[in-house]
Amino acid sequence: MTRPLLIRGLRAVFSQTYTYEQGATCDIEIKDNRISRMGSRLESSDALIIDGHSCVAIPGLANTHHHFYQVLTRAIPRMQNAPLFPWLVDHYRVWEGISQEAVYWSSLAAIGELLLTGCTLTTDHHYLFPCDTAGDLIDRQISAARKLGIRFLATRGSMSVGKSKGGLPPDGVIQTEQQILDDSIRLIETFHDPSPDSMQRIALAPCSPFSVSEELMMETARVARENNVRLHTHLAETLDEEKYCIRRFHCRPVELMRRLNWLGNDVWFAHCVHLNDEEIQLFADTGSGTAHCPSSNMRLGSGIAPIRELVAAGAPVGIAVDGSASNDGSDMLGEVRQAMLLQRVTKGADAMTVAEAFELGSKGGYRMLGFDQGGRLEVGALADIAIFRTDSLDYTGIHDPVGGLILAGDCHRAEHVFVNGKQVVTNGRLCGMDEKDIAETTNQIASELLSRAGSRNNVNYLTDRSDVTSDRTTRA
Ligand SMILES: [Zn+2]
């Protein structure tokens, strides 16, 4: 048995089950991978003590949607002002150059940033498999997650309908449906750990209804259910997508999912911005989940997802940073703040409280991804914990340390983070790797990727802003 950890003297904790007296400090004890005790002035003869003074502890946050590889294409000048479809088409011409190394290092960068902003469980939606990378990209992501110590639900994404068959992606990044299904089964057999304390699981995740066939959607659902793994895809992100679905499938996106047997408590969708009342009720009735990506929805001008209504109806909801080309960051605590603020824009100041935002960002996400034992600070729960200092200038003068975390400070960097009882961030630094090394190598790969794409496509991506921003009518 490893030595217990005792976090002592916390200014406050965000917890539904633990109350403390005003003015008292809070302690949290971790034994193995669980929270073993919570209280004030806990004693221990053998624990390793971690100083929590001036700090606030929250349950580790769950990021429910991401595309790690997009770290390599943040803030490209000519793609900063485009809506989703033209934004995608232009990015694909760059992304088709990614390699195994590019996926590994961008995963390290994304996971590092997530951990440093309080995220302890993440998923990633990787659907891009350029012909010359010869698979194994998910394997590289799993290596990166192990290296830094985050709890990881990898998804085996897919695209099978390229441009020549009426889809959005170029033919160079699509795979045959048999290749996709074979690799999905290989990954489940090799990596999927269904145990409650699992550090790695697999889900299956076709990219979207406009990049795979209906047959692959149904076959993927069949394979997932046969193997008890979850299903994920993008849905109802933009009005363009809605129009596309009506034109091609003669129904709205959610109805398409219903027909394809893609609703249920083993399914979660990214975005769900454009849902009507019946669809919200259908999500609640079937337990289908939503990964809410507020920054991405604002960045691409997609709209405001009906999160207040989904929560009120009882549908599962989590929060997500989305890919780093449409956010363009992986600041998970920042995303909790954005979720809270965005609902208030049209629905009033009480549309989402601080507590609701934290709940969705932690327990909501953990549950939706199938990790019921985490996402909350209480005795017996998984020891996935994020601790933030509140004695910096940006938190000066706050009277509610928990509320202040997202109402005040806008510069989020965790002091300590624990995943499965193991410390993965210490004194604001990653334990698994030097972040400067990650940034340096990833920057190098990012700049090579963009310059190779420039030569291939005869575009200077750093100076040419004309194509995407002026062609706002490009549609699938
Ligand atoms: Zn996405």
Residues whose N, C-alpha, C, O or C-beta is under 5 A from the ligand:
A	BS01	ZN	A270 G323
